[in-house]
Amino acid sequence: MGLIDDAPRKSLKRAGAEERLSPPVLMLLQRRFRAVRPLWEDMMETLLLDRNENQYGPAPACYKVLREARLEQLSLYSRAYAAGIKSELSDRLSRELGIPERHVLLSYGSEDMLKQVVHCYLHAGEMILLPRQSWWYYQAVAKEVSGRHVHYPMHERAGRFEYDVDEILRLYGEHKPRVILIASPNNPTGNSIPQETLSAIVDRCNESVIVLDEAYAGFNGNDIDQLRAVLAARKRIVVLRTFSKYFALAGLRIGYACVGEGLEQLISFSARYLGYNQLSEKIALAALDDVDYYAGITREMRADHEMYLREFRAIEGFTPFPSDANFILVRYPRSTKQALKQGLEQRGIIVKFLDDPTLEDCVRITVGTREQNARAMAAFQDVAKNVLHFNLRSSSGLEAS
Ligand SMILES: Cc1ncc(COP(=O)(O)O)c(C=O)c1O
């Protein structure tokens, strides 16, 4: 290994050091990167707004659980089965949702639950329907079992994306897919599926297993009533949820599925006989208890979502899409992609530039804390004005100088 290993060089490059510093200073920083790292980070903290993490962090009660962790949570297996349940958490969720405890399955993030559902139901050569614009991982998981996929379109109408129920029903008739995946809110388009559209799909596509990915539920209003109604209809549906996003516990890796009727195979497939991660469960329960904390940070994020909409609409050539999640999708003039990306990186802002052919001219920005959002928005405005030489109207509609 040489004196300068690649990771520090890449980090400095990403932070824009090459353009800002003279070569001798840059070389010194590269060589002494480890020693100067705290200083460097103070000078130019990189903002990672590319993976839809909840930057406010979890409720204070979650840290308290960690501080007070006991031997039983760390060294012993759970004895919840003696009470006829899988865990305290699945029991609590089942009571909140009005479904039997055995219909709540816990997993290592909702990513794990998605994998379990697909591995359980999709066999080689069978078909899964996926949204055209969606999380790349759906396709990857289908490939793991040699499944085939067909995309259904997500239409852009009046400045937002929408599900097309007729097209989903048509594709269902044509392909008789084993699994239909719906994401609400969808990543990266941010739109949700209306209750009646979902009901029409669940009612009519009754030979498929419907998987509803609700990883981003909760960021735009109380969603629990809608979920209860979906489950009360007792259909062949699996709803995937997570503590990663709304509850800001992505590092814990705790997700779950709410299983509808006629899906016993999945319940057996996911059975774990030695219980779940007891510390994670306690932290998740503490999060569920602190309703006010999460309502408070969600209000902040909604206000900043409005700020992003307003400010992006004021930049020539930029179109933001309203979102029900903790991220926002923004379209920009495609020819500026490299300059925009580089300009933001030089200002320490990392956001997700999409590669999907239908969204090649879009960037997805995680809505962070108040301070982070202000910094990210200012960086976009600075690059638009001083690098791309675009006009900026003030968000009140007046031309900014
Ligand atoms: C749409 C969607 N579903 C599910 C997940 C998985 O989240 P987790 O495994 O942390 O629950 C993600 C992660 O970003 C996502 O974007």
The ligand as a MOL file (V3000), in Angstrom:
LIG
                    3D

  0  0  0     0  0            999 V3000
M  V30 BEGIN CTAB
M  V30 COUNTS 16 16 0 0 0
M  V30 BEGIN ATOM
M  V30 1 C -38.7380 1.6980 -0.7520 0
M  V30 2 C -37.8770 1.0780 0.3020 0
M  V30 3 N -38.3160 -0.0180 0.9170 0
M  V30 4 C -37.6030 -0.6120 1.8770 0
M  V30 5 C -36.3750 -0.0990 2.2770 0
M  V30 6 C -35.5990 -0.8610 3.3070 0
M  V30 7 O -35.4430 -0.2410 4.5100 0
M  V30 8 P -35.0110 -1.0530 5.8040 0
M  V30 9 O -34.4070 -2.3470 5.3580 0
M  V30 10 O -34.0340 -0.1780 6.4750 0
M  V30 11 O -36.2540 -1.2760 6.5900 0
M  V30 12 C -35.8730 1.0560 1.6640 0
M  V30 13 C -34.5740 1.6330 2.0750 0
M  V30 14 O -34.1480 2.6920 1.7080 0
M  V30 15 C -36.6470 1.6600 0.6490 0
M  V30 16 O -36.2390 2.7700 0.0020 0
M  V30 END ATOM
M  V30 BEGIN BOND
M  V30 1 1 1 2
M  V30 2 1 2 3
M  V30 3 2 2 15
M  V30 4 2 3 4
M  V30 5 1 4 5
M  V30 6 1 5 6
M  V30 7 2 5 12
M  V30 8 1 6 7
M  V30 9 1 7 8
M  V30 10 2 8 9
M  V30 11 1 8 10
M  V30 12 1 8 11
M  V30 13 1 12 13
M  V30 14 1 12 15
M  V30 15 2 13 14
M  V30 16 1 15 16
M  V30 END BOND
M  V30 END CTAB
M  END
